[in-house]
């Protein structure tokens, strides 16, 4: 398994995230995004889409990112053939850098850019597996092994995935340019809303949905994607699909330039009070999962 750890940093990702959230003027919710081509991890403002570079993960062909509140770490998926596509665990450090990037294991299935979401019972769902119809999968967080749930009912390219409070998955589809509701038991989906933006959703992107509330977020592909997206951050209502532009990412003359393929993963981190409660419960959560 691939793993690298900075000798000068410590695995205290929860402390860093809490510090970011408690910074004066910081938003209650916090977003983190990862670039597909560079593997750079950013903190993204939910107020105006401003970027704060966290560090280099060293990963490439990243297809999804999700935050596990019970463990205080991020999980990422890399895409490709079955001998390459993998699950990774990313820990942050107290000095706002990357502490470690650990390969958990191979997915064991061909995958292309998609999404990752955790159900309340700890089940990790992922898209897109397979090469014809996208396949919904569950991921073992201890081994990285993927298990196919079912193929989707038609051709879709889900760029981001989230868990909705009613027990359904919700995703951003580049093929139909829609926000879709996905049944986690069957992978069947229905369109919630058409996304009409210029030049479009794009080949890559990401979605993050909070465990409570009706507001989620999604990002669209960058200018260097095979099919360019609008390269921006949006908020949306997870029940109606109504969306709103928060801000575009700079492609030139900006402090942090997103000029390549763009973000392919987006993760939501709870507000400080919720995060601290989740951190306090971490030992219990880990004990249950290891059983």
C-alpha positions as a Markdown table, in Angstrom:
| # | Residue | x | y | z |
|---|---|---|---|---|
| 1 | Unk | 0.0 | 0.0 | 0.0 |
| 2 | Unk | 1.2 | 3.5 | -0.8 |
| 3 | Unk | 1.7 | 5.9 | 2.0 |
| 4 | Unk | 3.7 | 8.9 | 2.7 |
| 5 | Unk | 3.9 | 10.9 | 5.9 |
| 6 | Unk | 5.6 | 14.2 | 6.5 |
| 7 | Unk | 8.1 | 13.8 | 9.4 |
| 8 | Unk | 7.3 | 17.3 | 10.6 |
| 9 | Unk | 3.6 | 17.1 | 10.8 |
| 10 | Unk | 1.2 | 15.3 | 13.2 |
| 11 | Unk | -2.2 | 13.6 | 12.4 |
| 12 | Unk | -4.5 | 16.2 | 13.9 |
| 13 | Unk | -6.8 | 16.9 | 11.0 |
| 14 | Unk | -9.7 | 17.5 | 13.3 |
| 15 | Unk | -7.8 | 20.2 | 15.1 |
| 16 | Unk | -7.0 | 21.9 | 11.8 |
| 17 | Unk | -10.6 | 21.7 | 10.6 |
| 18 | Unk | -11.9 | 23.1 | 13.9 |
| 19 | Unk | -9.4 | 26.0 | 13.6 |
| 20 | Unk | -10.5 | 26.8 | 10.1 |
| 21 | Unk | -14.2 | 26.8 | 11.2 |
| 22 | Unk | -13.5 | 28.9 | 14.3 |
| 23 | Unk | -11.5 | 31.5 | 12.5 |
| 24 | Unk | -13.1 | 34.9 | 12.9 |
| 25 | Unk | -15.4 | 35.5 | 9.9 |
| 26 | Unk | -15.4 | 31.8 | 8.9 |
| 27 | Unk | -18.7 | 30.3 | 7.7 |
| 28 | Unk | -20.6 | 27.8 | 9.8 |
| 29 | Unk | -20.2 | 25.1 | 7.2 |
| 30 | Unk | -16.9 | 24.4 | 5.5 |
| 31 | Unk | -16.1 | 22.9 | 2.2 |
| 32 | Unk | -12.9 | 21.2 | 0.9 |
| 33 | Unk | -12.2 | 20.4 | -2.7 |
| 34 | Unk | -9.6 | 18.4 | -4.5 |
| 35 | Unk | -8.3 | 18.9 | -8.1 |
| 36 | Unk | -8.5 | 15.9 | -10.4 |
| 37 | Unk | -5.2 | 16.6 | -12.3 |
| 38 | Unk | -3.0 | 18.1 | -9.6 |
| 39 | Unk | -4.3 | 16.4 | -6.4 |
| 40 | Unk | -4.2 | 19.7 | -4.6 |
| 41 | Unk | -6.5 | 20.0 | -1.6 |
| 42 | Unk | -8.3 | 23.4 | -1.0 |
| 43 | Unk | -10.5 | 24.9 | 1.6 |
| 44 | Unk | -13.4 | 26.6 | -0.3 |
| 45 | Unk | -15.4 | 29.5 | 1.2 |
| 46 | Unk | -19.2 | 28.9 | 1.1 |
| 47 | Unk | -19.6 | 32.7 | 1.1 |
| 48 | Unk | -17.8 | 33.6 | -2.2 |
| 49 | Unk | -15.9 | 30.5 | -3.4 |
| 50 | Unk | -12.5 | 31.9 | -2.3 |
| 51 | Unk | -9.8 | 29.3 | -2.1 |
| 52 | Unk | -7.2 | 28.5 | 0.6 |
| 53 | Unk | -4.6 | 25.9 | -0.5 |
| 54 | Unk | -4.2 | 23.2 | 2.1 |
| 55 | Unk | -1.5 | 21.2 | 0.4 |
| 56 | Unk | -0.4 | 18.6 | -2.2 |
| 57 | Unk | -1.8 | 15.1 | -1.7 |
| 58 | Unk | 0.4 | 13.6 | -4.5 |
| 59 | Unk | -2.6 | 11.9 | -6.0 |
| 60 | Unk | -3.6 | 12.0 | -9.6 |
| 61 | Unk | -6.8 | 11.0 | -11.5 |
| 62 | Unk | -8.8 | 11.8 | -8.3 |
| 63 | Unk | -12.5 | 11.0 | -8.8 |
| 64 | Unk | -14.1 | 11.7 | -5.5 |
| 65 | Unk | -13.6 | 13.1 | -2.0 |
| 66 | Unk | -15.7 | 12.8 | 1.2 |
| 67 | Unk | -15.1 | 13.7 | 4.9 |
| 68 | Unk | -15.7 | 11.0 | 7.6 |
| 69 | Unk | -16.8 | 13.0 | 10.7 |
| 70 | Unk | -16.5 | 10.0 | 13.0 |
| 71 | Unk | -12.8 | 9.5 | 12.1 |
| 72 | Unk | -11.9 | 13.1 | 11.4 |
| 73 | Unk | -10.3 | 12.2 | 8.0 |
| 74 | Unk | -11.0 | 12.5 | 4.3 |
| 75 | Unk | -11.4 | 9.6 | 1.9 |
| 76 | Unk | -10.6 | 9.9 | -1.7 |
| 77 | Unk | -11.0 | 7.6 | -4.7 |
| 78 | Unk | -8.6 | 7.5 | -7.7 |
| 79 | Unk | -9.9 | 6.3 | -11.0 |
| 80 | Unk | -8.7 | 3.8 | -13.7 |
| 81 | Unk | -8.5 | 0.1 | -14.4 |
| 82 | Unk | -9.1 | -2.4 | -11.6 |
| 83 | Unk | -5.3 | -2.7 | -10.9 |
| 84 | Unk | -5.1 | 1.1 | -10.3 |
| 85 | Unk | -8.3 | 2.5 | -8.9 |
| 86 | Unk | -7.9 | 2.9 | -5.1 |
| 87 | Unk | -9.3 | 4.2 | -1.9 |
| 88 | Unk | -7.1 | 6.7 | 0.0 |
| 89 | Unk | -7.3 | 8.1 | 3.5 |
| 90 | Unk | -6.1 | 11.8 | 3.9 |
| 91 | Unk | -5.2 | 13.3 | 7.3 |
| 92 | Unk | -4.6 | 17.0 | 7.8 |
| 93 | Unk | -2.0 | 18.6 | 10.1 |
| 94 | Unk | -2.1 | 21.2 | 12.7 |
| 95 | Unk | -0.2 | 23.7 | 10.6 |
| 96 | Unk | -2.8 | 23.6 | 7.8 |
| 97 | Unk | -0.8 | 21.2 | 5.7 |
| 98 | Unk | -1.2 | 17.5 | 4.7 |
| 99 | Unk | -0.1 | 15.1 | 7.3 |
| 100 | Unk | -0.4 | 11.8 | 5.5 |
| 101 | Unk | -2.0 | 10.2 | 2.4 |
| 102 | Unk | -2.5 | 6.5 | 2.9 |
| 103 | Unk | -3.6 | 4.0 | 0.3 |
| 104 | Unk | -6.3 | 1.8 | 2.0 |
| 105 | Unk | -6.5 | -0.6 | -0.9 |
| 106 | Unk | -7.6 | -1.3 | -4.4 |
| 107 | Unk | -11.2 | -1.0 | -5.4 |
| 108 | Unk | -10.9 | -4.1 | -7.6 |
| 109 | Unk | -13.1 | -2.6 | -10.4 |
| 110 | Unk | -12.7 | -0.3 | -13.3 |
| 111 | Unk | -13.9 | 3.2 | -12.3 |
| 112 | Unk | -14.2 | 6.6 | -13.8 |
| 113 | Unk | -14.7 | 10.0 | -12.1 |
| 114 | Unk | -17.7 | 10.0 | -9.9 |
| 115 | Unk | -18.7 | 10.5 | -6.3 |
| 116 | Unk | -18.5 | 9.2 | -2.7 |
| 117 | Unk | -21.1 | 9.5 | 0.1 |
| 118 | Unk | -21.6 | 8.1 | 3.6 |
| 119 | Unk | -24.9 | 6.9 | 4.9 |
| 120 | Unk | -25.8 | 7.5 | 8.6 |
| 121 | Unk | -25.1 | 3.8 | 9.3 |
| 122 | Unk | -21.6 | 4.2 | 8.0 |
| 123 | Unk | -22.1 | 2.5 | 4.6 |
| 124 | Unk | -19.9 | 4.2 | 1.9 |
| 125 | Unk | -21.5 | 4.5 | -1.5 |
| 126 | Unk | -19.7 | 5.3 | -4.7 |
| 127 | Unk | -20.2 | 6.0 | -8.4 |
| 128 | Unk | -19.0 | 5.3 | -11.2 |
| 129 | Unk | -18.0 | 1.7 | -11.6 |
| 130 | Unk | -18.0 | -0.1 | -14.9 |
| 131 | Unk | -17.5 | 1.1 | -18.5 |
| 132 | Unk | -20.9 | 1.0 | -20.1 |
| 133 | Unk | -23.7 | 1.8 | -17.6 |
| 134 | Unk | -22.4 | 3.4 | -14.4 |
| 135 | Unk | -22.5 | 1.0 | -11.5 |
| 136 | Unk | -23.4 | 2.0 | -7.9 |
| 137 | Unk | -20.9 | 0.5 | -5.4 |
| 138 | Unk | -20.4 | 0.2 | -1.7 |
| 139 | Unk | -16.8 | 0.6 | -0.5 |
| 140 | Unk | -15.2 | -1.2 | 2.4 |
| 141 | Unk | -13.3 | 1.5 | 4.3 |
| 142 | Unk | -10.9 | -1.1 | 5.9 |
| 143 | Unk | -9.8 | -2.7 | 2.7 |
| 144 | Unk | -10.9 | -0.4 | -0.1 |
| 145 | Unk | -12.7 | -3.3 | -1.9 |
| 146 | Unk | -15.7 | -2.2 | -3.9 |
| 147 | Unk | -18.9 | -4.3 | -4.2 |
| 148 | Unk | -21.3 | -3.6 | -7.0 |
| 149 | Unk | -24.9 | -2.8 | -5.9 |
| 150 | Unk | -26.5 | -2.5 | -9.3 |
| 151 | Unk | -26.0 | -0.7 | -12.7 |
| 152 | Unk | -27.9 | 2.5 | -13.2 |
| 153 | Unk | -31.0 | 2.4 | -15.4 |
| 154 | Unk | -29.5 | 4.4 | -18.3 |
| 155 | Unk | -26.2 | 6.2 | -19.3 |
| 156 | Unk | -25.1 | 8.6 | -16.6 |
| 157 | Unk | -21.9 | 10.2 | -15.5 |
| 158 | Unk | -22.3 | 11.1 | -11.9 |
| 159 | Unk | -19.8 | 13.8 | -11.0 |
| 160 | Unk | -20.7 | 14.1 | -7.3 |
| 161 | Unk | -22.7 | 12.2 | -4.7 |
| 162 | Unk | -24.4 | 13.0 | -1.5 |
| 163 | Unk | -26.7 | 11.4 | 1.1 |
| 164 | Unk | -30.1 | 12.9 | 1.5 |
| 165 | Unk | -32.0 | 12.9 | 4.8 |
| 166 | Unk | -34.9 | 10.8 | 3.4 |
| 167 | Unk | -32.5 | 7.9 | 2.7 |
| 168 | Unk | -31.9 | 8.6 | -1.0 |
| 169 | Unk | -28.6 | 9.5 | -2.7 |
| 170 | Unk | -28.4 | 12.6 | -4.8 |
| 171 | Unk | -25.9 | 13.2 | -7.6 |
| 172 | Unk | -24.8 | 15.6 | -10.3 |
| 173 | Unk | -25.0 | 14.1 | -13.8 |
| 174 | Unk | -22.8 | 15.4 | -16.6 |
| 175 | Unk | -24.6 | 13.2 | -19.3 |
| 176 | Unk | -28.1 | 14.6 | -18.8 |
| 177 | Unk | -27.0 | 17.9 | -17.2 |
| 178 | Unk | -29.3 | 17.1 | -14.2 |
| 179 | Unk | -29.4 | 16.8 | -10.5 |
| 180 | Unk | -30.7 | 13.3 | -9.9 |
| 181 | Unk | -32.2 | 11.3 | -7.0 |
| 182 | Unk | -30.7 | 7.8 | -6.8 |
| 183 | Unk | -32.1 | 4.8 | -5.0 |
| 184 | Unk | -29.3 | 3.3 | -2.9 |
| 185 | Unk | -30.8 | -0.2 | -3.1 |
| 186 | Unk | -31.3 | -0.4 | -6.8 |
| 187 | Unk | -29.3 | 2.5 | -8.4 |
| 188 | Unk | -32.4 | 3.6 | -10.3 |
| 189 | Unk | -32.5 | 7.4 | -10.7 |
| 190 | Unk | -34.9 | 10.2 | -11.5 |
| 191 | Unk | -34.2 | 13.8 | -12.5 |
| 192 | Unk | -34.8 | 16.3 | -9.8 |
| 193 | Unk | -33.8 | 19.4 | -11.8 |
| 194 | Unk | -32.0 | 20.3 | -15.1 |
| 195 | Unk | -28.9 | 22.4 | -14.6 |
| 196 | Unk | -28.7 | 25.1 | -17.3 |
| 197 | Unk | -25.4 | 26.8 | -17.0 |
| 198 | Unk | -22.7 | 27.8 | -19.6 |
| 199 | Unk | -20.8 | 26.0 | -20.9 |
| 200 | Unk | -22.3 | 23.2 | -18.8 |
| 201 | Unk | -21.6 | 20.9 | -15.9 |
| 202 | Unk | -18.4 | 19.5 | -17.5 |
| 203 | Unk | -16.7 | 16.1 | -17.4 |
| 204 | Unk | -15.6 | 16.5 | -13.8 |
| 205 | Unk | -17.1 | 18.0 | -10.6 |
| 206 | Unk | -18.2 | 17.2 | -7.1 |
| 207 | Unk | -21.0 | 17.4 | -4.6 |
| 208 | Unk | -21.3 | 17.8 | -0.9 |
| 209 | Unk | -24.5 | 17.4 | 1.2 |
| 210 | Unk | -24.7 | 18.1 | 4.9 |
| 211 | Unk | -26.2 | 15.5 | 7.2 |
| 212 | Unk | -29.0 | 17.9 | 8.2 |
| 213 | Unk | -30.7 | 20.8 | 6.4 |
| 214 | Unk | -31.7 | 21.4 | 2.8 |
| 215 | Unk | -28.7 | 23.1 | 1.4 |
| 216 | Unk | -26.0 | 21.2 | -0.5 |
| 217 | Unk | -23.2 | 22.3 | -2.7 |
| 218 | Unk | -21.7 | 21.3 | -6.1 |
| 219 | Unk | -18.7 | 22.3 | -8.2 |
| 220 | Unk | -18.4 | 22.1 | -12.0 |
| 221 | Unk | -15.6 | 21.0 | -14.3 |
| 222 | Unk | -12.6 | 23.3 | -15.1 |
| 223 | Unk | -11.6 | 24.7 | -18.5 |
| 224 | Unk | -9.2 | 21.9 | -19.2 |
| 225 | Unk | -11.7 | 19.1 | -18.8 |
| 226 | Unk | -12.5 | 17.0 | -21.9 |
| 227 | Unk | -15.9 | 18.8 | -21.8 |
| 228 | Unk | -15.3 | 22.1 | -20.0 |
| 229 | Unk | -17.6 | 23.1 | -17.2 |
| 230 | Unk | -18.4 | 26.5 | -15.7 |
| 231 | Unk | -15.6 | 26.1 | -13.1 |
| 232 | Unk | -17.7 | 27.4 | -10.2 |
| 233 | Unk | -19.3 | 26.7 | -6.8 |
| 234 | Unk | -23.1 | 26.5 | -6.4 |
| 235 | Unk | -25.4 | 25.9 | -3.5 |
| 236 | Unk | -28.6 | 24.0 | -4.1 |
| 237 | Unk | -31.8 | 22.8 | -2.4 |
| 238 | Unk | -31.5 | 19.0 | -2.0 |
| 239 | Unk | -35.3 | 18.6 | -2.1 |
| 240 | Unk | -36.1 | 20.8 | -5.1 |
| 241 | Unk | -32.8 | 21.0 | -7.0 |
| 242 | Unk | -33.0 | 24.8 | -7.2 |
| 243 | Unk | -29.4 | 26.1 | -7.4 |
| 244 | Unk | -27.6 | 29.4 | -7.0 |
| 245 | Unk | -24.1 | 30.5 | -8.1 |
| 246 | Unk | -21.8 | 31.3 | -5.2 |
| 247 | Unk | -18.7 | 32.2 | -7.2 |
| 248 | Unk | -16.4 | 31.3 | -10.0 |
| 249 | Unk | -12.9 | 30.0 | -9.5 |
| 250 | Unk | -10.1 | 32.1 | -11.0 |
| 251 | Unk | -8.4 | 30.9 | -14.2 |
| 252 | Unk | -5.8 | 33.7 | -14.4 |
| 253 | Unk | -4.4 | 36.5 | -12.4 |
| 254 | Unk | -5.7 | 34.9 | -9.2 |
| 255 | Unk | -3.9 | 33.8 | -6.1 |
| 256 | Unk | -5.1 | 30.2 | -6.6 |
| 257 | Unk | -5.7 | 29.4 | -10.3 |
| 258 | Unk | -8.0 | 26.5 | -11.3 |
| 259 | Unk | -7.0 | 26.4 | -15.0 |
| 260 | Unk | -6.9 | 22.6 | -15.6 |
| 261 | Unk | -9.5 | 19.9 | -15.3 |
| 262 | Unk | -10.9 | 21.4 | -12.2 |
| 263 | Unk | -12.3 | 20.0 | -9.0 |
| 264 | Unk | -13.4 | 16.4 | -9.0 |
| 265 | Unk | -14.3 | 16.0 | -5.4 |
| 266 | Unk | -16.0 | 18.1 | -2.8 |
| 267 | Unk | -16.5 | 17.4 | 0.9 |
| 268 | Unk | -18.6 | 19.0 | 3.6 |
| 269 | Unk | -17.4 | 19.5 | 7.2 |
| 270 | Unk | -19.9 | 20.2 | 9.9 |
| 271 | Unk | -20.1 | 23.4 | 11.9 |
| 272 | Unk | -17.8 | 23.6 | 15.0 |
| 273 | Unk | -20.4 | 22.5 | 17.6 |
| 274 | Unk | -21.5 | 19.5 | 15.6 |
| 275 | Unk | -17.9 | 18.7 | 14.7 |
| 276 | Unk | -16.8 | 18.7 | 18.3 |
| 277 | Unk | -19.7 | 16.4 | 19.3 |
| 278 | Unk | -18.7 | 14.0 | 16.5 |
| 279 | Unk | -15.1 | 14.0 | 17.5 |
| 280 | Unk | -16.1 | 13.2 | 21.1 |
| 281 | Unk | -18.0 | 10.2 | 19.8 |
| 282 | Unk | -15.1 | 9.0 | 17.5 |
| 283 | Unk | -13.8 | 6.2 | 19.8 |
| 284 | Unk | -17.3 | 4.7 | 20.0 |
| 285 | Unk | -17.8 | 4.9 | 16.3 |
| 286 | Unk | -14.5 | 3.3 | 15.5 |
| 287 | Unk | -15.2 | 0.4 | 18.0 |
| 288 | Unk | -18.5 | -0.3 | 16.4 |
| 289 | Unk | -17.1 | -0.3 | 12.9 |
| 290 | Unk | -14.2 | -2.6 | 13.8 |
| 291 | Unk | -16.7 | -5.1 | 15.2 |
